[in-house]
């Protein structure tokens, strides 16, 4: 069984801007986006406020599909090049202080 890929939100401000004018030309609220993506509105609020940055692929994809943009416009896959945390000292080249 393959683990579900996780994605890191690149820029919460960009997500907020894209919500103001989706691919259909209309805006979408936090609650509407949450319902369409199958998550709580708190999850969307936390993403937009930078509290949470990581989501599983189905959620990241649903958000982008609802807004009308490609996945990699808003999200970067977690892996070697994209850490799950902001701590630059957590990678393989970390130096103990």
Beta strands, then each sheet from edge to edge (+ up, - down):
strand 1: 6-9
strand 2: 54-56
strand 3: 75-77
sheet 1: 2+ 1- 3+
end
